Amino acid sequence: MEGNPKIAEVKNTMPSSGDKHTWCGGAVIGLFKRLSVQDISLDIRMQRLERELHRAPDASAFFCARPLQAALGRGPLLMILAMLSSMYFSIGLRWMQILKVNGIRSFRHYRFSVEGIRSRGNSTYAHVQNFGILKDGVDIRNSFWHKSIRQSMSWQTDGSIILSFEQPVQANGFYFVTDSTNPELDPVLFHVTASDDLMRWETFGSSSFSFDWLISYHDTRRIFVLSDQSYPTTFMRNEVEVFDMSAPRLKTCLLIIINLIRTFTFGLPALLGLSKQEFVAKRVLQSGMICAGCVKTVLAIYDPYNRGSIVLHIFLTIFMALSIQIFDDDRYFWGSLLVLYSAWAIIGMRLANNVNIVYAISVCSVSAMILIYRSRIAAKIRKHALLDKKVYDSAWLSLCSSAENANLMDMLREELKEFAIPLRGEARHYEECTCKKRIESESSFYDEKDVLSGTCYQQLKRWYRLRLPVRSLDRLYAQAACVQCIMQERIGFWLDQLAESERLTSEEKRVAFKWELQPLKSAEQAIEKALRCYKGDGSRVVDICRQRIVLDSMERLLKLVHIVKDDNALHIVRVKDRMTLPFNHPSMQESCGFRAVLLNFHFLTEEALSFGLAGHICEIQFTLNTFADLCSAESHRRYRSYRYLIRH
């Protein structure tokens, strides 16, 4: 059977000699010589740089794909975390003291004052048979330790009852016995105050109180928040109503656990940040928040009075942990903090909790300042990039002012649309080849016995189906060193065809087009581009082997594009038309206005197939002298800063 006409045509365009593969071996040897002087491979270097990207000189918590890790590597945040850890540790110690004290307070005089009765009348007289003070649920008068202490109970003219002792007694509760008369006179709204001198009275209890799990007071003996709500006094006569104000042990223990978790959640990341283990510190923060949320869930089950506020705290804690996990982009991270803590501030106002309000407003203010600062720096970078774009746009408009060039622009636009491209967006390096699908069915791959003519084509068919990307930079650079030799030969072939079509002399060639063999993209730039733009995916860096051809006219650029399009030695996988697009097109915003035609392709030559290079993608750039003269190292640096800012 006849051979594949596509492969045969490619063979005819390549130099034929007994050692036609010597150049490829020399390229690999040259690459290995360069790699031998390196301490580590490119893949290991990229892995290390990926782990330390947030410590780069230009990285910060404001411009980094890992804002939290960048912040954890800075001293100010570590100091804040250490302060928060010490604060929660002190709160935990206070709850331990509360558990030990058990809400016990010591006074000489206790007063029972009625402010409302069941019939909603104006009577403030205490219609009760008895009033007493409790310690750990036991009446003081029946306590073994206070039996010898004299006491007296008297009704005052304002209707209140004062229970006095000859010396201060400890108490953490009170009770009263309903009167045997009309139940409509029973007290439902009342307060219990205490004093040592009958002059300065402190609130001891009330008809309604709830456990103060937010520890609003600094006094470790005050663990309840008192309110003016009515108490549902029983209708039974001569019944005892008991009010236990001792520390609930289960809730207190849960709060101790929560504050210890918070202590480690903020303290341990501070130590890990000092030891340059920011990723572990981030995991500790997330794990600590989740654990604290779980313990708060148990607390909400056993504390029905504060269940609403606890559930809100649980949601905020979980959303904060999710924000740390999901939003690795600095803009979304600080924006999510602003939204979360604004909600926290509103909740603090709703709950009338000053601690929550101050804490939330502080975080909101810092997040807002960071976003404003970031926006100003980003605006400055965009401003410089747009200044360069205006220069390119002015040159492009001047070029298009000619009717001939405008017509050539339209022809070039139509020419580029005719490319049969399976991937107009994303392009990446694949194992061997992602060629046109008809390669699988071409009969030229078979010999007279219908057997595949070589293992190269068997691998080609299998790898096309698998489409495994090549992410190893070491492998990509080894391939690029060989592909560059093929590319050098093909570019020379294209330019010779262009010169022959116009019958250019040597002097005219130097004016018509300019091309110098460019070295491979530096490893530092490839690693930086892979990390900043493609999240560490080296297979998407498709310009390791790249060349630029500068032409003097649109007519020659159009001819050269047509020559490349008709070249069967390559397969184009992506076209970027930055020459004919209007200056307000989004693609021109990304390129800062620089005008060129970019073609990404892989070779189908015999050498590329034999050496396993058919999956390596190269880049060729066609531009005009008008735009190449405007491009400088400084403008390219600004372009890179802008590209990393938009992460494209």
DAGIBEL-V175512 format. One record per run of one state. SS is the DSSP state (@ for helix, = for strand, . for the rest). FROM is the first residue (numbers start at 1). LEN is the number of residues. Records with the same first field share a line. If there is no record, write none. Layout:
BEGIN
SS->FROM-LEN + FROM-LEN
END
This chain:
BEGIN
.->1-4 + 14-8 + 37-5 + 52-1 + 56-11 + 73-2 + 102-3 + 118-10 + 136-2 + 143-8 + 156-5 + 172-1 + 179-4 + 186-1 + 196-6 + 207-1 + 212-12 + 228-12 + 245-4 + 275-3 + 303-4 + 327-3 + 352-2 + 401-2 + 418-12 + 431-6 + 442-1 + 447-5 + 453-2 + 467-2 + 470-3 + 503-3 + 515-8 + 535-3 + 541-5 + 552-2 + 566-4 + 578-8 + 591-6 + 604-2 + 611-7 + 629-4 + 647-2
@->5-9 + 22-15 + 42-10 + 53-3 + 67-6 + 75-27 + 140-3 + 183-3 + 249-26 + 278-25 + 307-20 + 330-22 + 354-47 + 403-15 + 437-5 + 443-3 + 455-12 + 473-30 + 506-7 + 523-12 + 538-3 + 554-12 + 586-5 + 606-5 + 625-4 + 633-14
=->105-13 + 128-8 + 138-2 + 151-5 + 161-11 + 173-6 + 187-9 + 202-5 + 208-4 + 224-4 + 240-5 + 430-1 + 446-1 + 452-1 + 469-1 + 513-2 + 546-6 + 570-8 + 597-7 + 618-7
END
